[in-house]
Amino acid sequence: MTPIAGFVDDMVAKADCAKHQYCRGFTGFNDIDDMTDGMKKYGLILLAAQPGAGKFMFALNMAGNAAIDYHRRVAFFCMEMDSELFVQSLVRSRARIRHSAIRNHRMTFAEKDRFAATAQIVKEAPLLVDERRDWDVAELTRTVREMNSEQKLDLVVIDYLQLVTSDKGDTREEKLENVVRELKALSYELRIPIIVTAMLSRHNERDAGRPKLKDLRELGTTVQLMDSIWILDRRYIRKHWNEDEHLAELYVEKDYGYVPQDGKPRVIFLKCFAEYSLYSDIDEDESKGVYWDFAMTPEEDSDR
């Protein structure tokens, strides 16, 4: 049991925009911050995408923006990349430096200066990174609790869901369901949002429509346990149309109990610069001609 005073103080703090940063964004993406009320809601958020669409890049950008620009304490469990590459990707995205320039040791003097200056800024961010690859959900939740007890966390990112194991359950689906239940319970217990990334079980065809909820069939019934479901899509990956190279679409299939009745999820449009590991908001002028109100049907998308 928790005294009500703690909840009242937290509520007043979040409402007091003059003294706190709660009303000034969180992820650095305006539409996402508007939709999530600056990530005030705790719960389990699923971020899914096809291979190559950039779900890690997008999660990295959100975590980096929260920690660096808004001084939020973020824990990022990076199970597919070591810490050095993680930090390099974060610095590159903020310094606007191509991966090839670093890989081939061809940074200009200006880029080297920009990289070093950005690295110093990133160094001061309250961002915790873990590169371990064999997390059991019981140990993972215990670790997050310990981090939170040392100093309150504002966001946890886990990349990615299918790599977290559980000793409960006989089938893969049962084990995965236990992982999701444990992470969701942790989010509600600590009152912080947890973002988990997941791979879409879907072949990448040029004539395929946009990815949808059914492409999460590998997750089985665990999808229903998620508080929010975001599906990231880049048509350029599927169709290789040059005009779509920097366009990314985030389909909000579910948002804390709200599911679109007409089957057309909300769409948030973003820009993606894969060479910089960078996602950003799309400018108003650039949005002209882009379908804003509703998502295309697979048939409409295929015929485009």
N, C-alpha and C positions, 0 to 999 in steps of 0.2 A: 504494500500500500504506500502511496505517495501523498504527502500533504498537499492540499490544493494550492497553497501559497506558491509552490514551485511553478505550477502551471500558469498562475496569474502573472507572476513576474516575467515569465517567458513571453506570454501574450502581450504584455505591456511593452516589453523591449522591442518586439517585432513591429509593434504599431508605432513606435516612436522614431519616425524617419529622421528627425532632426539630430538625434544622438547616435543613431545606428545606420548601418549600410543596407538594411534589409530591403529598402525600396529602390536601391540603385542597381539592381540586376544581380546576376550570379554567374551564369554560364557565359555571358558575353554575347549571346544571341538573343536579340530583342524579342522575337516572336516566342521563343522557348521560355524566356523569363516571364513574358506576359502570361503564357499558358500555365506555367507552374507557379505563378505568383512569386517569382524569385526563388524557386525551389524550397518554399516554406513547407510544402507538404512532404511528410516522410512516407515511405513506402518503397516497394520494389519496382524499378523501372527496367523494362527489357528493351535493349537496343540491338536490333537484328539487321543483318545485311548479307548480301551475297559475297563470296570471296572476291577481293579486289575492289569492293565498293568504298572501303575506307572507314569501317566502323571504329577501328582502333584510332585512326587519325582524329575522327570526330570526338571520341571519348577523351583523347589526349587534349584536344583543344578546349573542351568544356572544363576539364580538370585544371588545365593551365590557366585559363581565364579566371576561374573561381579563386585559385590560390594566389595568382600574381596580381590581378587587377582588383580583386575584391577582398583579398587577405583572408580567405576562408581556409580552414584547415581540411585538407583533402588527403585521403589514403587511397593509393592506386595500386592494385594487385595486378601486376603485369606478368602473365604466365607464358607469353610467347616471345618476349623480347627481354634482353638483359638490361640492367639499369643504365649502362653507358649509352646504349642506342636509344633508350627511352629519353634520356636527358638531351641527347644530341637532336632527336626529332623535335622535342619541345623548343629548344633554343633556335633551331633552324626555322620552325614555323613562325616564331615571333621576330626573328631577324630577317626573314624573307630571303633565305639562302637555299639554293637548289641542292638536293642530295648529291647530284653528280659532281658539284663543285668541291664538296668535302671528300667524297669517295676518290676522286681523281686528283686530289690535292691541287686544285686550280682556283682557289678563292683569290679574288683580287685583294689589294691592300685595304680597300674600303670595306669589303666583306669581312675580312679578318678583324678589323676594328669593330664592326657592327656585331659580329659573332661574340667577341670578347666582352663587349659592353652588355649585350643581352644576357650572356651567361652570368654576369655578376648580379643582374636583376633577378634571374631565375633562382640563383643561389640563395637569395633571402626569402624565397616563397615558402609558406607553411605547407609544403607538399611532401608527403611520405610515399616512397616507392618501394615495392617488394617484388623481386624477380623470381621468387620460388615457383616451381612448376608443378608440384605434387601436393596441392592443398587438399586436405580432408575437411569437410564442412564444419565438423565439430571443432577442429583446431583453428580453422579460419575465423569462426565466430568468436572463439575465445581470444584470439589475437586482436580482433577489432574492439572487443570490450576493453582489453587492456590499454589499447591506444586511446580509446575514448575516456578511460578513467584518468589517464595522465593529463590529457587536455581535450576538451570537447571537440569532437569531429563535426564537420559540417556536411561532408559528402564522402561516400565510399564508392569506388569504381572497381569492378572485377572483370578482367578480360582474360578468358571468357568462361561462360557458364558451364559448357560441356566438359571443361577440364577439371572442375571441382568434383571430388569423389565423396561417397558416403558409404558407411558400413551397414546401413539400414536398408532393407529391401532385397528382394531376390533378383528382379529384372532390372535392366538399365533404366527403364521408365520409372520404376518404383524408387530407385536410388536418386534419380534426377528430381523426382517429386519431393523427396525428403530434403535435398539440397535447397530447393526453392522455398519450401516451408520454413526451413531454419533461417534462411537469409531474410525472408519476409518478417518473421518473428523478431529477428535482430533489429531490423529497421524500425519496427514499432516500439520495441523495448528502448532503444537509444534515441528514438525520435529524430532520425536522420534519413535522408534519401539514400538509397543504394541503387546504383546503375550496374546492371550486368549485361555484357554483350553476348551475342549468340550468333552462330552461323546458320544461314538458311539452307535447308536441305533441298536444293533445287539446282538443276542443270542450267548452265548459262547459255541460252540460245539467242541468236540475233532476232528471231521472230517471237520471242517470249514477251508477254506483257509484264507490267510492273510486278514486283514481288508482293505477295499478299499473306494474310494470316495462315492460309492453308499450307504455305511453304514452311511453316514452323511445326509440321507434323512430327518431326523427330522429337520434339519436346513433349508431345502427347498432351495429356490433360493439365500439365503444369502451366501451360499458357494461361489457363483460366485463373490461376492464382496470382498473376501479375497485377499490380495496381495500374501500371501504364505500359503500353506497348508501342514502341516506335520502330518503324521499318525504314531504313535508309536505302535510298536507291540512286544510282547514277546511270542514266540512260546511255551515256557514252560507253560505259563498260559493256552494256548489252548490245548496242547497235553501232557504236563507233561513228556517230554523226558528229562532225567537227563543231557544229553550232552548239552541241550539248556538252562539249568537253569540260566546261567549268560549272555546269549546272548540277546541283544535287537536290533531291527531294526527300523530306522527312515526313512519312505518312504516320499520323497519330491514329492508330487503330482502336486504342482504348485509353481513356484518361480517368483514372480513379472512379471507375464504375460507369462512366459515360461511354456508351458505344453508339456510333452513328446508326440511326434506324434505317437510313436509305442505303446503307452499305458503302457510302462514299466517305472515307475518312478525311479528317482535316489534313491539309498539306502545308508544310512549311518549306519555303524555297530558300536554298543556300547556295553559296559559291564554294567550289572546291578547287584548290590548286595543289594537286597531288605532288608536284615537283618540290613544293615547299612544306608538305605535310600540313597544309593550312586549309581551314574552313572559315568562312566569314558570312556575315549577313549579306543579302542581295540588295543592291541599291534600288530605289524606287524607279528610276529611269530604266534600269535593266530589267525590271519586272514586266515592262510593257510587252504584251504579246504572249506572256506566260499565263497558263490557265490557273487562276488563283482560287476560285471559289470551291471547286471540287476536283477530285482526282479523275483522270480518264479511266474508262473501263479498259480491260485488257485488249478488247477489239479495237477501240479507238487508239490506244497507244500503239498497237501493232500496225495500224494503218497510217500512222502519222508520217 
